[in-house]
């Protein structure tokens, strides 16, 4: 069976965002929220606001890099999430 990878965007209460990729989105979010994720995410509670599925790791890594660098798109995703939360 082929692995499926996800590119994701999470935010905390301070509206700080983090972009990553994983092949297990549930486990990765759990790790971020329990100080076992990336060093940057430790000590905060994170909410998943965006994810997109990819059929191979290489494509997911390329798209993760693009999203990390595209601050305008990240802001649009965050704004859309905040609008829908109200």
Residue pairs with C-beta under 8 A, 6 or more apart in sequence:
2 55
2 56
3 23
3 56
3 57
4 23
4 53
4 54
4 55
5 21
5 22
5 23
5 53
5 54
5 55
5 56
5 57
5 59
5 60
6 21
6 22
6 23
6 25
6 51
6 52
6 53
6 54
6 60
7 19
7 20
7 21
7 51
7 52
7 54
7 60
7 63
7 64
7 67
8 19
8 20
8 21
8 22
8 25
8 28
8 29
8 48
8 50
8 51
8 52
9 17
9 18
9 19
9 48
9 49
9 50
9 51
9 67
9 74
9 77
9 78
10 17
10 18
10 20
10 29
10 32
10 41
10 46
10 47
10 48
10 49
11 17
11 18
11 46
11 47
11 49
11 78
11 81
12 44
12 45
12 46
12 47
13 44
13 45
14 44
15 78
15 82
16 44
17 74
17 78
18 32
18 38
18 40
18 41
18 46
19 64
19 67
19 68
19 74
20 28
20 37
20 38
20 64
21 54
21 57
21 60
21 61
21 63
21 64
22 28
23 57
25 48
25 51
28 37
29 46
29 48
31 37
32 38
32 41
32 46
33 45
33 46
35 41
35 42
35 43
49 77
49 78
49 81
50 77
50 81
52 63
54 60
54 63
67 73
67 74
